[in-house]
Structures are given as structure tokens and as C-alpha cells.
Amino acid sequence: MILEIKCNIATGFKLEWQHIKKRKKGITATVRIKPHPSQSQTFTTMRDAKAWAQELELKIKNEKKGDYDHILFRNALEEYRDNISISKKGVVRERTRI
């Protein structure tokens, strides 16, 4: 079993990890990076499992660093006002605040 744990030194909480475990039907790789749900997949070789885990971890980390300059706060508020706020109890008050 190979277990790689990366901890936040300041808090000591586990923020992300890869877990590769040998089982009867193959090798299971699990990747967990908060706040994303854990993802796992079974492979026939250890090499494939490690490659998949590293690729997925990199994909999730890059997603976390996503650039959202194309979304303006004003547009987000208008979309919230038009789609979500109308179904709430205090729609009139909320619309005036937005």
C-alpha cells in the first residue's frame, strides 16, 4: 500500500491525499482534495493507477486556480436576482438590495 499525505503545516488538517491499494480485482487509486469529493478507480497495473492519480490531482489543483476574470460580480448578481431570488419569500426586499 502506498499512501501519500500532504498536510497544511499551519493547521495540521489533511487537505489532499492519494491512496493506492492492492485488491483482489486489481489496484484501486483514490484521490481526495478538499472541497471536492473523493474519486477512485480500479486499474490492472500500479503504473496506470499512479499515473491516473497524479493526472487527476493536477487537474483538480489547476481547476482550483481557475481564472474567473470573465465573470463580473454585477452579472452574477443580476442572474441571481432573475433566476433564484424570484422564488424566495422576501423577493421584494432582496431585489431592492441588489
Secondary structure as the mmCIF struct_conf table of DSSP 4:
data_model
#
loop_
_struct_conf.conf_type_id
_struct_conf.id
_struct_conf.beg_label_comp_id
_struct_conf.beg_label_asym_id
_struct_conf.beg_label_seq_id
_struct_conf.end_label_comp_id
_struct_conf.end_label_asym_id
_struct_conf.end_label_seq_id
STRN STRN1 ILE A 2 CYS A 7
TURN_TY1_P TURN_TY1_P1 ILE A 9 THR A 11
STRN STRN2 LYS A 14 ARG A 23
TURN_TY1_P TURN_TY1_P2 LYS A 24 LYS A 25
STRN STRN3 GLY A 26 ILE A 33
TURN_TY1_P TURN_TY1_P3 LYS A 34 PRO A 35
BEND BEND1 HIS A 36 HIS A 36
HELX_LH_PP_P HELX_LH_PP_P1 PRO A 37 SER A 38
STRN STRN4 GLN A 39 PHE A 43
BEND BEND2 THR A 44 THR A 45
HELX_RH_AL_P HELX_RH_AL_P1 MET A 46 LYS A 64
TURN_TY1_P TURN_TY1_P4 LYS A 65 LYS A 65
TURN_TY1_P TURN_TY1_P5 ASP A 69 HIS A 70
BEND BEND3 ILE A 71 ILE A 71
HELX_RH_AL_P HELX_RH_AL_P2 PHE A 73 ASN A 83
TURN_TY1_P TURN_TY1_P6 ILE A 84 ILE A 84
HELX_RH_3T_P HELX_RH_3T_P1 SER A 85 SER A 87
BEND BEND4 LYS A 88 LYS A 88
TURN_TY1_P TURN_TY1_P7 LYS A 89 GLY A 90
HELX_RH_AL_P HELX_RH_AL_P3 VAL A 91 ARG A 97
#
